[in-house]
Amino acid sequence: MPVPFYRFDGQSSARFLLDAAWPIVAISAVCLFGMVILLLSGADPAAAAIAMAEGAFGSREAVYRTLEKAIPLIFSGLAVAWAFKAGLFNIGVQGQFLFGALAAGFLGFSLEGAPAWCHVPAALSAGALAGACYAAFKGFLKAYAGAHEVITGIMLNYIAINLTDYLASGPLKDTANGNILARTPSVLDTAILHPLAGIPSGMVLAAACAIMVWIVLRQTTLGFEIATVGINPDAARYGGIGIGRTLFVTMAVSGALGGLGGGVETLGVVHRFQPGFNGKLGFDGITIALLAKTNPFGVVPAAVLVGAMRAGAAQMQFDAEVAPEIIDILLALVLFLAAANQGIIKWFGFRGYDGKAPALTSGWGKQR
């Protein structure tokens, strides 16, 4: 029989201890697994670790690059975490990220004559609005038609990828100097996000968004409604909370966060929209949110960790001759361990005093 954890002041300490320790356990397991892979591939794990650390934090430029890679991950992680609070799985952040990046880039190069103090906010607002509108459509289907948000999210991702590719290679293509690449024109100087005090200005914006998300979820009526719908939709309905409205608003705000991340990536890093440069940043947000246990404050260090792995991969490949695909394997393992904590806890028989295993979320596709 499983042994109950120690009870403290009428509350089980199991959930708190496991939630707090699990990210550390997951990261430690990934490090051990990575060492095994490196040994099997003939590489030196110690040399690879040193190279990655130097590539991520070995210089001011390396730290800047790490933060630069972490910024879009923070936004996409916040988008996924926000939706999780209502029991929704926003797997469509990648599509919202792409539309936000394209919309911000469009205003970035087309809004000529605007001063920087209004050009940058206008372009970022366009990115957030584009992401919100794209996600709101999925939220409407979920709230009022009962469509599964995972299925519609995957389908809308394909639409977003192909539609933005078409726009960047057709109507919005940069034709200057005989360009043949599928990309938009560069944004104007007044739309560029310049560094602040030696750090990417997008990091300041991302940290501010994490604080705002925490405040809204913990201190406002909307946050209470979102949490109630996520925990028990039947109780929420009995309490007079509009289930459909809450799901719709939750998905729209989640999309706005994803679109804002795309806008920051365009204005602060790429300085234009170019298909392929955004990689899988939206999908990586799932890893970030799960690793952070959907805590907005936990999203920031989780994103910096993954950003450091991405930033240090190039130097690790050069110095230790490690294939860059190993980083993708390790990130996939992080996602697996972060998502599988409930099953592993049950497997080992760890339960709280009430006999129930801790749950990550109330459900990803339950019809309400």
C-alpha positions in Angstrom: 0.0 0.0 0.0 1.2 3.5 -0.7 2.5 5.4 2.3 0.8 8.8 2.8 3.0 11.8 3.0 3.4 13.8 6.2 0.4 16.1 6.9 1.1 19.7 7.8 -1.6 21.9 9.3 -4.4 19.8 7.8 -2.9 20.0 4.3 -1.0 17.3 2.5 2.6 18.3 1.9 2.9 15.9 -1.0 1.6 18.1 -3.7 3.8 21.1 -2.6 6.9 19.0 -2.4 6.4 17.2 -5.7 5.4 20.3 -7.6 8.4 22.2 -6.3 10.9 19.4 -6.8 9.7 18.0 -10.1 11.3 20.5 -12.4 14.7 19.9 -10.7 14.2 16.1 -11.0 13.3 16.5 -14.7 16.3 18.7 -15.5 18.6 16.3 -13.5 17.3 13.3 -15.4 17.8 15.1 -18.7 21.4 15.9 -17.8 22.1 12.2 -17.0 20.4 11.1 -20.2 22.3 13.6 -22.2 25.6 12.3 -20.7 24.7 8.8 -21.8 23.8 10.0 -25.4 27.1 11.9 -25.6 29.1 8.9 -24.4 27.4 6.7 -27.0 28.1 9.2 -29.7 31.8 9.3 -28.8 31.7 12.9 -27.4 33.2 14.1 -24.1 30.2 15.1 -21.8 32.4 17.4 -19.7 33.7 19.2 -22.8 30.2 19.5 -24.2 28.9 20.9 -20.9 31.7 23.5 -20.7 31.1 24.5 -24.3 27.4 24.9 -23.8 27.9 27.0 -20.6 30.4 29.2 -22.4 28.1 29.6 -25.4 25.2 30.5 -23.2 26.8 32.6 -20.4 30.5 32.9 -21.2 30.4 36.5 -22.3 28.2 39.5 -22.4 27.3 38.7 -26.0 26.5 35.1 -25.1 24.2 36.2 -22.3 22.5 38.7 -24.6 22.0 35.9 -27.1 20.6 33.6 -24.5 18.1 36.3 -23.3 17.2 37.0 -27.0 16.3 33.3 -27.5 14.4 33.2 -24.2 12.1 36.1 -25.0 9.8 34.4 -27.5 9.8 31.3 -25.3 8.5 33.4 -22.4 5.6 34.7 -24.5 4.7 31.4 -25.9 5.0 29.7 -22.5 2.7 32.4 -20.9 0.2 31.8 -23.7 0.1 28.1 -23.1 0.1 28.5 -19.3 -2.8 31.0 -19.4 -4.9 28.6 -21.4 -4.1 25.7 -19.1 -5.6 27.7 -16.2 -9.0 27.3 -17.9 -8.4 23.6 -18.7 -7.6 24.5 -22.4 -4.7 23.2 -24.4 -3.6 25.9 -26.8 -1.5 23.9 -29.1 -2.1 26.6 -31.8 0.4 29.1 -30.3 2.7 28.5 -33.3 0.0 29.8 -35.7 -0.7 32.8 -33.4 3.0 33.5 -33.1 3.4 33.5 -36.9 0.4 35.9 -37.5 1.7 38.2 -34.8 5.2 38.2 -36.3 3.8 39.0 -39.8 1.4 41.7 -38.6 4.1 43.5 -36.6 6.4 43.3 -39.6 3.8 44.7 -41.9 3.2 47.7 -39.8 6.9 47.9 -39.2 7.8 48.6 -42.8 4.6 50.2 -44.0 3.9 52.9 -41.3 6.3 55.5 -42.7 6.8 58.8 -41.0 5.7 57.6 -37.6 7.9 58.4 -34.6 9.4 55.5 -32.7 7.4 56.2 -29.5 4.2 55.3 -31.4 5.6 53.1 -34.2 6.8 50.4 -31.9 3.7 50.2 -29.8 1.5 50.2 -32.9 3.4 47.3 -34.5 3.4 45.3 -31.3 -0.3 46.0 -30.8 -0.9 44.7 -34.3 0.9 41.5 -33.5 -1.0 41.0 -30.3 -4.3 41.7 -32.1 -3.5 39.4 -35.0 -2.7 36.6 -32.5 -5.8 37.3 -30.5 -8.2 37.2 -33.5 -6.7 34.0 -34.8 -7.0 32.3 -31.4 -10.5 33.8 -30.8 -11.8 31.9 -33.7 -10.7 28.7 -32.1 -12.1 29.8 -28.8 -15.4 30.5 -30.4 -15.5 27.0 -31.9 -14.6 25.5 -28.5 -17.1 27.6 -26.5 -20.1 27.6 -28.7 -19.7 24.6 -31.1 -18.0 22.1 -28.8 -15.0 21.7 -31.2 -11.9 20.2 -29.6 -9.3 22.9 -29.2 -6.4 20.6 -29.9 -7.8 19.4 -33.3 -8.8 22.9 -34.4 -5.4 24.3 -33.1 -3.4 21.8 -35.2 -5.5 22.5 -38.3 -5.2 26.3 -37.8 -1.4 25.9 -37.4 -1.2 24.5 -40.9 -3.3 27.3 -42.3 -1.1 29.9 -40.5 2.1 28.4 -41.8 1.0 28.2 -45.4 -0.8 31.5 -45.4 2.1 33.5 -43.9 4.4 31.7 -46.4 2.2 32.8 -49.2 2.0 36.4 -48.1 5.8 36.6 -47.5 6.5 35.2 -51.0 3.7 37.0 -52.8 1.8 40.2 -51.9 4.2 41.3 -49.1 7.4 40.0 -50.6 10.5 42.2 -50.5 11.3 43.0 -54.2 14.2 45.4 -53.5 17.5 44.7 -55.2 16.2 41.8 -57.1 15.5 39.8 -53.9 14.3 36.2 -54.6 13.8 35.0 -51.0 10.4 34.7 -49.5 10.5 37.5 -46.9 9.0 40.9 -46.2 10.9 44.2 -46.4 13.0 45.2 -43.4 11.1 47.2 -40.8 11.9 50.9 -40.5 14.4 52.1 -38.0 11.6 53.6 -36.0 10.0 50.2 -35.5 13.1 48.4 -34.2 13.3 47.3 -30.6 16.6 48.5 -29.4 18.4 47.1 -26.3 17.9 48.7 -22.9 20.9 49.0 -20.5 22.6 46.2 -22.4 19.8 43.7 -22.4 17.1 43.0 -25.0 14.2 45.4 -24.5 11.9 42.5 -25.3 13.0 40.8 -22.0 11.7 43.8 -20.0 8.4 43.5 -21.9 8.3 39.7 -21.4 8.9 40.0 -17.6 6.2 42.7 -17.3 3.8 40.4 -19.1 4.6 37.6 -16.7 3.8 39.9 -13.8 0.6 41.0 -15.4 -0.5 37.5 -16.1 0.1 36.5 -12.5 -1.8 39.5 -11.2 -4.8 38.9 -13.4 -4.9 35.2 -12.5 -4.5 35.7 -8.8 -6.1 39.1 -8.0 -8.9 39.7 -10.4 -12.5 38.4 -11.0 -11.5 37.2 -14.5 -8.7 35.2 -13.0 -11.1 33.7 -10.5 -13.5 32.8 -13.3 -10.8 31.2 -15.4 -9.5 29.1 -12.5 -13.0 28.0 -11.5 -13.9 26.9 -15.1 -10.6 25.0 -15.3 -11.1 23.2 -12.0 -14.8 22.5 -12.1 -16.9 23.8 -15.0 -20.1 22.5 -13.4 -19.5 24.5 -10.2 -18.6 27.5 -12.3 -21.9 27.2 -14.2 -23.8 26.8 -11.0 -22.1 29.9 -9.6 -23.3 32.0 -12.6 -20.0 32.1 -14.5 -20.5 32.2 -18.3 -18.6 29.1 -19.4 -18.6 30.0 -23.1 -17.6 33.6 -22.5 -14.8 32.6 -20.2 -13.4 30.1 -22.7 -13.6 32.5 -25.5 -11.8 35.3 -23.6 -9.2 32.9 -22.3 -8.3 31.7 -25.7 -8.2 35.2 -27.2 -5.9 36.5 -24.4 -3.7 33.4 -24.9 -3.5 34.2 -28.6 -2.6 37.8 -27.9 0.3 36.7 -25.8 1.5 34.4 -28.6 1.1 37.1 -31.2 2.9 39.6 -29.0 5.8 37.2 -28.8 5.9 37.0 -32.6 5.9 40.8 -32.9 8.8 41.1 -30.4 10.7 38.5 -32.4 10.2 40.4 -35.6 11.0 43.9 -34.3 13.7 42.9 -31.9 15.6 40.1 -33.6 14.8 39.3 -37.3 13.7 42.9 -38.2 11.5 41.4 -40.9 9.2 38.5 -41.3 10.9 35.5 -43.0 9.4 32.1 -43.0 11.5 29.5 -41.2 13.2 32.0 -38.9 10.6 31.4 -36.2 11.3 27.7 -36.1 9.1 25.9 -33.5 9.0 28.7 -30.9 5.2 28.3 -30.5 5.5 24.6 -29.9 8.4 25.1 -27.4 6.0 27.1 -25.3 4.3 23.8 -24.3 7.6 22.6 -22.9 8.1 25.9 -21.0 4.6 25.9 -19.5 4.8 22.3 -18.3 8.2 22.7 -16.9 7.0 25.8 -15.1 4.0 24.0 -13.7 1.9 26.7 -15.5 3.2 29.3 -13.0 3.7 32.6 -14.8 6.8 33.4 -12.7 8.2 29.9 -13.4 7.9 30.5 -17.1 10.7 33.0 -17.1 13.5 30.8 -15.6 12.2 27.8 -17.7 12.5 29.9 -20.8 15.9 31.1 -19.9 17.0 27.5 -19.4 15.8 26.4 -22.8 17.2 29.6 -24.4 20.6 28.8 -22.9 20.4 25.3 -24.4 19.6 26.8 -27.8 22.3 29.5 -27.5 25.0 27.1 -26.3 24.2 24.5 -28.9 26.3 26.1 -31.7 29.5 26.3 -29.6 28.9 22.8 -28.2 28.7 21.6 -31.8 31.9 23.4 -32.7 34.0 22.7 -29.7 32.9 19.3 -28.7 31.7 18.0 -32.1 28.2 17.3 -30.8 25.3 17.1 -33.3 22.8 19.9 -32.8 19.9 17.4 -32.9 20.9 16.2 -29.5 19.5 19.4 -28.1 16.2 18.7 -29.6 16.3 15.2 -28.1 17.0 16.6 -24.7 14.2 19.2 -25.0 11.8 16.4 -26.0 12.8 14.5 -22.9 12.1 17.6 -20.8 8.6 17.8 -22.3 8.0 14.1 -21.6 9.1 14.3 -18.0 7.3 17.5 -17.4 4.1 16.1 -18.8 4.4 12.6 -17.2 4.9 13.6 -13.6 1.4 12.6 -12.6 1.8 9.1 -14.1 5.2 8.6 -12.5 3.8 9.8 -9.1 1.1 7.2 -9.4 3.5 4.5 -10.5 5.7 5.0 -7.4 2.6 5.2 -5.2 3.0 8.7 -3.9 -0.3 10.2 -2.9 -1.6 12.9 -0.6 -3.5 12.3 2.6 -6.8 12.4 0.7 -5.7 9.4 -1.5 -5.7 11.4 -4.7 -2.7 11.9 -6.9 -2.0 15.5 -7.9 -3.2 16.5 -11.4 -1.6 18.9 -13.8 -4.9 20.2 -15.3 -8.5 19.4 -15.2 -8.5 18.2 -18.8 -7.5 19.3 -22.3 -10.5 18.5 -24.4 -13.5 18.0 -22.2 -16.6 19.3 -23.7 -18.4 21.8 -21.5 
